């Protein structure tokens, strides 16, 4: 299941960071949300990446990202 909707903040427009290939065929893709920086592999189970199934305990409000503490800074 390849989805460009973020499982954490429900933003659309995820970008492809990497694709795993076997015999020239894409077998999995790592996507990243440009809004909240959540990354996921499209071959993970729905409970980990599908916002309709993923636990709301791990959700992020994309409209209020400033409320979350920054753990790493550049």
C-alpha positions as MATLAB code, in Angstrom:
seq = 'XXXXXXXXXXXXXXXXXXXXXXXXXXXXXXXXXXXXXXXXXXXXXXXXXXXXXXXXXXXXXXXXXXXXXXXXXX';
ca = [
       0.000    0.000    0.000;
       1.667    3.222   -1.111;
       0.045    6.288    0.349;
       1.160    9.895    0.292;
      -1.026   10.782    3.288;
       0.957   10.983    6.515;
      -0.053    8.477    9.169;
       0.927   10.891   11.931;
      -0.424   14.332   10.912;
      -2.700   13.404    7.968;
      -1.002   15.902    5.656;
      -0.771   14.953    2.000;
       2.177   15.265   -0.335;
       4.727   12.900    1.181;
       8.011   12.681   -0.672;
       9.909    9.544   -1.597;
      13.250    9.280    0.204;
      14.327    5.842   -0.979;
      13.105    2.775   -2.823;
      14.238   -0.765   -2.156;
      14.671   -2.793   -5.314;
      14.984   -6.462   -6.075;
      15.802   -7.603   -9.602;
      15.071   -4.060  -10.813;
      11.557   -3.928   -9.346;
      10.561   -1.614   -6.493;
       9.619   -3.774   -3.484;
       9.228   -1.035   -0.857;
       9.413    2.745   -0.597;
      10.404    5.013    2.289;
       8.254    8.135    2.365;
       8.626   11.288    4.486;
       6.066   13.898    5.443;
       7.351   17.433    4.741;
       4.997   18.813    7.410;
       5.948   16.770   10.500;
       8.964   14.771    9.210;
       7.402   11.390    9.990;
       8.958    8.669    7.810;
       7.471    5.302    6.950;
       8.007    2.332    4.698;
       4.981    1.551    2.565;
       5.289   -2.161    3.365;
       4.567   -1.621    7.075;
       1.209   -2.828    8.469;
      -1.767   -0.465    8.280;
      -1.837   -0.091   12.080;
       1.514    1.691   11.807;
       0.980    3.908    8.745;
      -2.723    4.273    7.894;
      -4.240    7.317    9.649;
      -7.659    5.621    9.642;
      -6.297    2.673   11.656;
      -3.235    4.078   13.460;
      -3.707    4.887   17.156;
      -4.710    8.522   17.756;
      -2.268    8.478   20.704;
       0.518    8.982   18.164;
      -1.179   11.689   16.079;
       0.186   15.185   15.580;
      -1.918   18.277   14.885;
      -0.419   19.653   11.648;
      -2.144   22.978   12.263;
      -0.298   23.562   15.541;
       3.187   22.079   15.209;
       4.699   24.771   17.452;
       3.043   23.208   20.495;
       5.328   20.174   20.291;
       8.792   20.387   21.833;
      11.754   20.141   19.504;
      14.019   17.315   20.518;
      16.727   17.769   17.886;
      17.774   21.081   16.438;
      20.222   21.879   13.679;
];
